[in-house]
Structures are given as structure tokens and as C-alpha cells.
Amino acid sequence: MPKHPLAMALAKVVIAAAWADGHLAHDEVNSLKNLLAEMGQTVGSGEMALTMQDWAELDIYLYSPVEVEERQRLVTELAALMRGPRDRQLALQALDRLFAADHVQHEAERQVAAEIRAALERADPGPLAALGGFVRRSLGLQPAGPNREQYLEEFLNNRVYYAVRVRLGKAPEEDLGIPAGEARALALAGGILASLAHLDAQVTEEERERIIAALQQGWGISRDRAVLVTEAAIVESKEHLDPYTLTNAFAESTSVKERIRFLDALFAVAAADDGAISSEASAMISRITSAIRLEQRHFIEAKRRATR
């Protein structure tokens, strides 16, 4: 939980406002995070500081643009959390700091900032916040609008699956034509394969084709859908994928037979460029073998098949 109930809600609103022009560059994201951290330490005598878990959850709003309806929901939630004039003052003080002219680069952001400020100034702090969350939901008082947080677990634990969802606009299995469990395993496999391909910092066209073939053959999906999953996996594997989370979840969602067959796909990607398997790639596949709960004899047998 954040130290102050407004902290998380305010941070989400600030991020939503930063998406006003539909784009957030990498340097803008870093600047925004620095401003939020500064706000947390200075506004309200440190009451607004965010925890590590809070920061992890905020990433879902930094991931893709926040459209008008979702931004309105976030503003409504923030207003509902204000329990009195002091909370309103804290929220407006933080907004003033973060939306100061020297921090806002686009007219669209300034307009959105003004709209948010006006909405909070009009809000009547107290009535909704005085009720517990369960009571508010029971009375139908929860803010309406898109809520990506319903997919937060996917975002934190199966980023490729979430990325595919964003690209499709719906659950992957609804478009891939395979059960939900298989779609999640497919995304995990794509992430592991892409991480291996990224071992030398650059994914070649040959490696990309091997990943596409592995996903297409292993899960029986069409080439265009295998391409979509592969592209999502390659993008996410650059910096967002945690090896332990990937391999552990993959081990739990697949059978031993499926994982043994997956080793062949790993070696196929490792040998994609010139037919040779580097010592670095071999070592990484050995670690993956253990992480997905297979024995080293499975690794040795798969490597023998690949080099035969």
C-alpha cells in the first residue's frame, strides 16, 4: 500500500496526462519517473512516496497510451479518494509541481492538465471516500471506463502475453484459436526464445524466422499470428523480461514432453545464423534446461540432435 492513499491515484493521473499527445519517448518516461519520485519525497512531507510494488504497477500505464475514457476514470478515482480539503490541497499541489510550464512540452498536455485541475477543484471530497471500496462497488459507484489493471497479473508475470493482448485488442486465445492455457505457454515460449536470440544484442532475420517456425509448429497457429507473437516477444525481451519468471511459469504450464521438444527449438534458434552453436548460447540453454525443470541429460541429448 502507498504511504498515502492519494499517491498511487495521483501518479496514474499524472501519467495519463503525459500521454495526452499519444506518445511518450524513453527520455520522457525517465523524466516523468524522476518527477514522480521527487513529488513523493517533497509533497505532503514525504507522505506521497511510492513503494517498489507501486512503481511496478505504474509501469502498466507507462506501457501504452491512456485514452480519454480511461483518463477520466482515473481522475474520478482520484477525486473519490480525497477525504477533505487537505487531500485536495495535496493533490493540487502535486499537480502544480508536475504540470509546471517547464515540465510540460506540448499544448495537448497543458490542456489536459487544466481539465484535470478543474475536475479536482469541482469535486466534493469526502462522500465516496468515506465508503469502503466494497460498499462503493455494491452501490454501483465505482468509476466507469477502461481499466487495464484487470490485466495487471498478466503484465507483471507474462509480459509477452500482455503485449500480444495490446496488439490484438483482446485476449490472444480469442484470435489465435487455441485455449487460454496454451496461449499463455506460447507467449512464455516466445519470450524465452527471443531472450536467447538477444544474447548477442541483435536478433537476426534468421533467428526471427526460427522463432516464428517454432511457435507455428509447436502450437499449430498460423504464420501471421506466429509473426505477431514473435515481434511482441522480441520487443519485450530487450529489457522487460525476467528469466526466472519466464522459465518458472513455462515449467508450470507445460508437460515434460513439451519442454523436451522445446529444447530443440532453443538449439534451432542458437544455430540459426551459421549452423554453429556458440559456447555462450550453449551455456544459456543449459541454464534454461535446469530452470524449466529438465535434467542435464535432456540438454545433452537435445544438443546431440542439433549438432548431428
N, C-alpha and C positions, 0 to 999 in steps of 0.2 A: 504494500500500500504506500502511496506517496505520503510525505510528511503532512501535506495539506491537501484536502480533497479537491481544491481548485487546480492544483498543479498539473495533473495529467490532462484534465479537460482543457485547460488554457493552452497547454503545449500543443494539443491536437488542433485547436482553433488557429493557432499561430501558423502551424504547418499548412493547414488548409488554405489560409490566406496567401501563403507564399506560392501556392500552386495557381494563383489567380490567372497567370498568363499561360497556364498549361505546361510549363516547363520548369524544371529545377536542375541546373547544372551541378556538377560534382562540387565545385567551389562554393556554390550557393548552399548546398546541403551542409558542408562543413561550417560555413559562416552561420547558418541557422542553428546548428547544434551548439556552436560556441555561444551564441546569444541566449539560447535556452538555458545553458549551463550557468551563464552569468546571471540571468534572471533568477534562477533557483537559489543562488547564493546571496543575492542582494535584496530582492523584493520580499517584503514581509520578514525581514531579519533571518533569512535562510529557511523560512517555512515552506517555500515553494520548491525546494531541492528535490530532484528526481532520483529514484533508486536505479540500480543497474537493470532490474526487471522492467522498470518503466521505460528506460531507454530502448530495451529490446522490443517492447511492444510498440513504441512510437515508430519504429522502422517500417511498420506496415503502412503508415501514412506517408512516409517518405518514398515508398516504393513506386507508387503510380499516382497520377493526378487525382485530386479531390474535386469532384464536380459540385455544381451549385447545390443540389439537393442534399448531398452528404455534408457539405459545409454548413448548411442551415441546420441540419440535425445536430452537428457538433456545437454550434452556437447555442441552440436551445438547451442542450445538455449542460453547457457551462452556466447558462443563466439559471437553470434549475438547481444548480449546486450552490448558488450564492445564498447564504443564510441571513444576510443583513447588509447594512451599509458598509461595514468594514470589508466584507468579502468583495463587494462591488468595487470598493476603492482599490483593493489589492489587484483585482483583475484589470481594471482600467489603468492602474499604474504600470503594470507589466506590459500591457498593450502599448502604452505611450512610449515605453523604453524600446520595445521591439519594432514598432512601426514608425519610429522617428524618421524624418525625411532622409537622413544619411544612410539608413539601413534599407530603405525601400527603393528599388531600382526602376520599377515600372508603374505607369499610371494605373493599370488594372489593379495592382496590389494596393495602391493608395485608396482607390475607390472601395475595394473590399474591406480594407482596414476601417474606413469611415463607416461602412454599413455595419460591421461587427460592433464598433463602439456605440453606434446609435441603438442597436438592438439591446446591448447590455445596459445602456442608460435607461431604456424604456422598461426593461424587465423589472418585475416586482419580486425582489429577493425574499425567499422565505417559504411561501406556501408549498411548493413542490419539494424543496429540500427538507422540509420538516417531516415529510413522509419517508418511510424506508423504501428502498428500491423495489422490494416485493410488492408493497402496497401500491406504489405508483404503477407497476405493471398490471396489477389486478384491476385497477381503475381505468386502465387504458390511457394513462397519462405519459407513457414513455414517448419520447420524440420519434416521429416517423421519419423515414428516409433510409437510403442505403447504409448498411453497416458492415464494413469489411472485417470487423473484429470477430464476426461469427466464423471466420476462416483463420483466426489467429493461430490456432494449433497447427494447421497446415503450413502457415507461413513460417513458423518457428521450427517445425520438425520435418517438413518435406517441401523445401523451397521450390524445387523444380515443379512439383505438382501444382503449387500455388501459382507459379509463373505461367504454367500451361492454362490454368483456370482464367487468369487475367487475359491471356491472348485469345482464348475462346469465348470469354464472357459467360462461361458456365462450367459446371463440373466436367473434368476431362472425360470421365467414363460415358457421359451423355453423348459425346461426339466421337469418341474412339471406338465405341461399340464393344467394350469389354467391361467386366464387373469392376466395381469401385476398388476392391482389394487389389486386383491385377493392375489397374491404372496407377495406383499408388506405388506398387512394386516397380512398374515400368518407369515411373519418374525417378525413383531411387536408383535404378539401374543406369538410367541416363546420366544422373549426377555423378555416379562412380566412374563410369566410362569417360565422361568429359573431364573429370578431375585427373584421370590418368593421362588423357591426351594433353592436358595443360602442363604436364610435368616439365616439358622443355619450354614453357611460357607461351608457345604458339600452337594453336590447333590447325593442322594442315588439312587440305581438302581430302587427302587420302584417309586421314583419321576420322574426319567428319563422315565420310561415306561408310567407313567400317561401323561407326556408332549407329548410323541410320539402318544399316543392314542388320545389326544385332537386335535392335528394337523391333524392326519389322518382322524378322524371322522368329524371335523369341516370344513375341506377344501377338503375332498374327494381325497386326494393324496395317493400314495402307501406307504407301510410301510418303504421301503428303503429310499424313499425321505423324509418321516417324520423323520426318524432317522438322515439323513444328516442335516436337518434344526435344529433339537433338539441339535445335537452336536455343531453346529455353535453357537446356542443361549447360550448353557451352557458355552462355552469358552468365548464368548463376555461378558456375564453377570458378569464375575468375577471382571471386573474393568472398562469396556469401555462404559457401557450403562447408559444414563441419564434418570432417571424415568420420568421427565416431558416430555422430547422429545418423549419417547416411548408412554406414555399414551395419550398425546395430539394428536400425529399422528394416533394412533389407533382409538381414538374417531372420528377423521375426516374421516377416511377411512372405517368405519363400520356403520351399522344401529343400532338403539336402540335394536331391536330384537336380533341381532347378539351379541351385548355387554352383554345383559342379559343372553344369553346362555353361553357366555364366563365366567361369574361368576361361573357357575357350574364347569367349567374346573379348575378354580383357587382353588375352595374348594376341588376338587378331588386331586389336587397336594398337597394341605396343609394336607390332611388326608392320604396321600399315605403310610406312614411308619407303623402306628399302628392303623389307623382308627380315631384317635383323632385329633382335630384341636386346636393347641396351641393358647394362647391369643395373642402372637406376630404375628402369621400368620393371625389370625382373624383381628387384627388391621391393618395389611398391606393390606389385601383385602378390608377393609373398605376404606382405603385411595385410593386404586386403583379404587374402585367404584365411588368415587367422581371425581377422575382425568379423568375417561373416560365418565364423564358427565351422570352418572346414579344417581338415588335417593337412599337414605338410605333404603327405603322400599324394593328396589330391592336387596340390600345386605342382609337384614333381611330374605326375602323370600328365597334367594339362600342358606343362612346358614341353614335355617329350612329344606330345601330339603336335604342338605348334611348330616345333623345330624339325619334325620328321620330314 
